[in-house]
């Protein structure tokens, strides 16, 4: 399969997933919590800080942390059907300072999330060097596989993501082709450090293994 054709398949599948989410999640907004809390050592001083994510309107929420008496906030757009979901506490680079994984949307098959950290003054979204916010995905159903994990490196840890599409080999065993990427996260910037492509792997392949707990 050519790279261009594979990229087109990913784009087309993403569009289908987004359209499906608009219908499959309708009606669940009333079940979403209004506020969630967590504890995370955001400044790396060894003390857990209190963190909350609360709805301020059907489409907006506020991420708030009390860090050694300093209250910091970030206003976030919120999916009207998803509301606020439990926060995940991570340390994706093993620097002793926690990050927060915030769920953006929950679909029938896929969860999309963003990564936030504390820079000493504000809560900020972790982004790539070209200032695009980095997104994490889980799920995808039978036709698409997405996930993330963290792996040890010489500089602590790297954040690893993968995405794959089911191959067009109808009648044969189910296989997938896609990419697996590693990011070094420093000072709020996630820099791509490695990218590998894989083709024709089975559902149980190590290429398709994610473990969010490894990022804690």
C-alpha positions in Angstrom: 0.0 0.0 0.0 1.4 3.4 -1.0 2.0 6.1 1.6 -0.4 8.5 -0.2 -3.2 6.0 -0.4 -2.7 5.1 3.3 -2.9 8.8 4.2 -6.1 9.2 2.2 -7.6 6.2 4.0 -6.7 7.6 7.4 -8.3 11.0 6.5 -11.4 9.3 5.1 -11.8 7.0 8.1 -11.3 10.0 10.5 -14.2 11.8 8.7 -16.4 8.8 9.0 -15.6 8.5 12.8 -16.3 12.1 13.4 -19.7 11.9 11.6 -20.5 8.7 13.6 -19.7 10.4 16.9 -22.2 13.2 16.2 -25.0 10.6 16.1 -23.8 7.9 18.5 -23.2 10.2 21.5 -26.4 12.2 21.3 -28.4 12.0 24.5 -25.6 11.2 26.9 -24.9 14.8 27.9 -27.3 14.6 30.9 -25.3 11.6 32.3 -22.0 13.4 32.2 -20.7 14.7 35.6 -20.5 18.4 36.2 -17.1 18.3 37.9 -14.2 15.9 38.4 -11.1 16.1 40.7 -7.6 14.7 40.8 -4.3 15.2 42.7 -1.1 15.7 40.8 2.4 17.1 41.6 2.4 19.6 38.8 5.4 21.6 39.9 7.6 18.7 41.0 8.0 19.8 44.6 6.9 16.4 46.0 3.5 17.6 47.2 0.3 16.6 45.5 -1.8 19.6 44.1 -5.6 19.6 44.0 -6.9 19.8 40.4 -10.5 20.1 39.2 -12.3 20.2 35.8 -15.7 21.7 35.9 -18.4 22.6 33.4 -19.1 26.4 33.2 -21.6 26.0 30.3 -22.7 23.1 28.0 -19.7 23.8 25.7 -17.1 25.2 28.1 -15.2 24.0 31.2 -12.4 25.3 33.4 -9.3 23.3 34.4 -8.2 24.6 37.8 -5.2 23.7 40.0 -4.1 25.0 43.4 -0.3 24.7 43.3 1.3 25.6 46.6 -1.4 28.2 47.2 -1.2 29.6 43.6 -4.6 29.1 41.8 -4.2 28.7 38.1 -7.0 28.1 35.5 -7.4 27.3 31.9 -10.7 27.6 30.0 -11.4 24.7 27.6 -13.9 24.1 24.9 -16.0 21.1 25.9 -18.0 18.6 23.8 -21.6 19.1 24.6 -22.3 15.4 24.6 -19.1 14.3 26.5 -19.1 16.9 29.3 -16.2 16.5 31.7 -14.6 13.1 32.1 -12.1 11.8 34.8 -8.6 13.3 34.5 -5.6 11.1 33.9 -2.4 12.0 35.8 0.8 11.3 33.9 4.5 12.0 33.8 5.3 11.3 30.2 9.0 12.4 30.4 9.9 11.2 33.9 10.9 14.7 35.0 9.0 14.5 38.3 6.4 17.1 37.1 3.0 15.6 36.4 0.9 16.4 33.3 -2.9 16.1 33.0 -4.7 14.2 30.2 -8.0 15.8 29.5 -10.7 14.0 27.5 -12.1 16.0 24.7 -14.7 13.7 23.2 -16.0 10.1 23.8 -17.4 8.3 20.8 -18.8 4.9 20.1 -15.3 3.6 19.4 -12.8 6.4 20.0 -11.7 8.6 22.9 -9.8 11.8 22.0 -7.6 13.6 24.6 -5.3 16.5 25.1 -2.2 16.9 27.3 -1.7 19.8 29.7 1.2 20.8 32.0 2.2 23.7 34.4 5.0 26.0 33.3 5.4 27.7 36.6 2.8 30.4 35.8 -0.1 28.9 33.8 -1.6 25.6 32.7 -0.9 25.1 29.1 -1.7 22.6 26.4 1.4 20.5 25.3 2.0 21.2 21.6 4.3 20.2 18.8 7.1 22.6 17.7 4.8 24.1 15.1 2.3 25.0 17.9 -0.3 22.4 17.2 -1.7 20.8 20.3 -0.8 17.1 20.6 -3.8 14.8 20.6 -4.0 11.3 22.1 -6.5 8.7 20.9 -7.8 5.4 22.2 -9.9 2.8 20.5 -11.1 2.9 16.8 -13.2 -0.2 16.5 -12.4 -3.1 14.2 -11.3 -0.9 11.2 -9.0 1.5 13.0 -6.7 1.1 15.9 -5.4 4.0 18.1 -3.6 4.2 21.4 -0.7 5.5 23.4 1.9 4.4 26.0 5.2 5.6 27.4 8.5 3.9 27.0 11.9 4.3 28.8 14.6 6.3 27.0 18.1 7.6 27.8 16.4 10.9 28.7 13.7 9.5 31.0 10.6 8.5 29.0 9.1 9.1 25.6 5.4 9.4 24.8 4.5 6.8 22.1 1.3 6.9 19.9 0.1 4.6 17.2 -2.6 4.7 14.5 -3.5 1.9 12.1 -6.1 0.9 9.5 -7.4 -2.5 8.7 -5.9 -3.8 5.5 -8.0 -4.5 2.4 -7.5 -8.2 2.5 -11.1 -9.4 2.7 -11.5 -13.1 3.2 -8.1 -13.4 4.8 -6.9 -12.8 8.4 -7.5 -9.4 9.9 -4.3 -7.3 9.6 -3.4 -3.7 10.1 -0.9 -1.2 8.7 0.0 2.2 10.2 2.6 4.2 12.1 4.0 4.3 15.6 5.6 7.6 16.7 7.7 8.6 19.7 7.7 12.1 21.2 10.1 13.7 23.7 8.2 16.1 25.8 10.1 19.1 27.3 8.9 22.5 28.4 5.5 22.0 27.0 6.7 20.9 23.6 6.4 17.4 22.2 9.1 16.8 19.6 9.0 13.8 17.3 12.0 11.6 18.0 11.2 8.5 16.0 8.6 7.2 13.5 8.2 3.7 12.3 5.8 2.2 9.8 4.3 -1.3 9.9 2.2 -3.3 7.5 0.2 -6.5 7.7 0.4 -7.0 11.4 -2.1 -9.1 13.4 -4.5 -7.7 16.0 -2.2 -8.9 18.8 0.9 -7.4 17.4 3.2 -5.4 19.7 2.8 -2.5 17.1 -0.8 -2.2 18.3 -0.1 -2.3 22.0 -0.9 0.8 24.2 -0.6 1.1 27.9 -1.6 4.5 29.4 -0.6 3.3 32.8 3.0 3.3 31.7 2.8 7.1 31.4 1.9 7.5 35.1 
